[in-house]
Amino acid sequence: RPLRMSYARALGAPRAVLGTRRACPRRIVCAAARAGASTSSKNFAAGFDVGTQGTKCILFDLDAHTVAGRGSYAYDLLPHPSRPNAAEQDPETWMDGIRDTLKQALREANADASAIVSVAVSGQQHGMVALDAAGSVVRPAKLWCDTESAPQAASISESEAFGGWPMAASFTASKVAWMRDEEPENFARTETVLLPRDYVNFRLTGAVATEAGDASGSGVFDLNTRMYDESQCDAVDGRLLEMLPKDVLPPDSKVGVVTRDAADRTGLPVGCPVATGSGDNACAAIGVGATRPGRLVVSLGTSGTLFGASDVPVFDVTGAIAPFCDALGGYLPLLCTLNCTRVVEEARAWASYGTVENAEQSSHASLEKRAMFIPPGCEGVRFLPYLVGERTPNWPEATGALLGLRPGSLQDPATAYRAAMEGATYALRGGASRLTELGLAPAHELVCVGGGSKSKLWRQIVADVFDAAVVRPAEPESAALGAAKNAAALAEKTATIVYVDAFPPQFEPT
């Protein structure tokens, strides 16, 4: 485990952000070798992470147990200038992402698609993909960060079926109720509601199915039975239960195989087995080895998340900690905020406004370098990060604020830049305290992932605020890697948790 340096609790004395872990893996004999196949020909597992800002692909070498190729494909939300709380995407964009990232990864690995022996998909959670009777998309997908359904979420929360649990607008069920209220014609056409990852799996295999880790984000999933709660579905709408997938697959299952149409669309080989995959956080937990209690993951992305494995389900009547299953048969209590890297980017964009000189001084690298010399606490400047409302706490109508300003506070925009990092981090810190209150053992280390984790300053702030050692995985695309390892386990005919134990992730010295 990472060494801990002595730490003076005085303001300004930074926590050591340390650690490297490189374990020698136990060998798992690959399926091809067991079958007597030549070990000179490489086989790969493909993992995709279909996210909010883009799709990532990891091609994992099943013989060397290393990443052989990567691909990335960026996209954005559909423009809705008159609907500030809307966040929608065309699901066909995700299929473009699968196709293009696969091409890049194969090119880097110098491999042919025929060498891919298994596939799994990680996906952004909570989103609503509405399909008609023919399996065609009815309307653009409403994403997790879409808060137009806040009134419906508040109404649903009043139902006795939810036992006082306050549903946030992020959850899928509230989006279905929104479509019923605001778009009755689209609701009438809808026969099936899928999560984004379930939709990609449907396009790959033709199978309508889900699994517990992703289904937990619907808002109507019973963690104890690992099935949809009929009374909660009825409280949302009498048609909801029949719209949701009937098959809730157990961990380490096969959804199906890649169809001819899917192969033509994506470049994946026909007949390639598709593993269940899971939601992005559950796959990230696999990717960084957070498969058992004792390790918390802090993800600094479009959203901020804090999660860790648990042997028992965790229910929080305040709604601060969301009740989730993981992808392995256990549980993954999770805190999610809507405002994380977007807050830091807002501060950077403000700093760049105006002259060319401002633009040159407002790169992330330039601002971070100057922000390192600003003392922790930013001399009283506070950035409340609620730019798009907030999920935790459940304040969908909240706005951001910059507080504690004195003469000269904004002379250097790096002050607001650091304050944005601190504000987003403190929003996550409250979740760690709540997890402890709910019985989760304190973590022995934090794993920092997501785009924001590339910042050395931000990792230091996380270490200071959480008063814990921080490590960063050597592979930054942890969700795509987790999906690839889920696919690899399917190909090796073993459980994902066994595969991760045998070939644990590596971490960078930070």
Salt bridges, closest charged atoms under 4 A:
ASP61 OD2 - LYS42 NZ 2.85
GLU88 OE1 - HIS80 NE2 2.88
GLU88 OE2 - ARG83 NH2 2.99
GLU88 OE2 - ARG139 NH2 2.89
GLU88 OE2 - LYS142 NZ 3.22
GLU92 OE1 - ARG203 NH1 2.87
GLU92 OE2 - ARG265 NE 2.96
ASP96 OD1 - ARG99 NH1 3.62
ASP96 OD1 - ARG265 NH2 2.47
ASP100 OD1 - ARG99 NE 2.71
GLU108 OE2 - ARG70 NH1 3.71
ASP132 OD2 - ARG189 NH2 3.71
ASP146 OD2 - LYS142 NZ 2.85
GLU148 OE1 - ARG83 NH2 2.67
GLU148 OE1 - LYS142 NZ 2.71
ASP181 OD1 - ARG180 NE 2.90
GLU183 OE1 - ARG139 NE 2.50
ASP198 OD1 - ARG197 NH2 2.48
GLU211 OE2 - ARG197 NH2 3.69
ASP214 OD2 - ARG197 NE 2.92
ASP237 OD1 - ARG180 NH1 3.16
GLU242 OE2 - ARG239 NE 3.75
ASP264 OD1 - ARG260 NH1 3.62
ASP316 OD1 - ARG434 NH2 2.66
GLU345 OE2 - ARG348 NH2 2.75
GLU345 OE1 - HIS364 NE2 3.02
ASP412 OD1 - ARG370 NH2 2.98
GLU422 OE2 - ARG418 NE 2.96
GLU437 OE1 - ARG434 NH1 2.83
GLU445 OE2 - ARG21 NH1 3.60
GLU445 OE2 - ARG295 NE 2.79
ASP467 OD2 - ARG9 NH1 3.13
ASP467 OD1 - ARG15 NH1 3.02
GLU475 OE1 - ARG70 NH2 2.63
GLU477 OE2 - LYS56 NZ 3.11
ASP501 OD1 - ARG292 NH1 2.94
GLU508 OE1 - ARG472 NH1 3.35
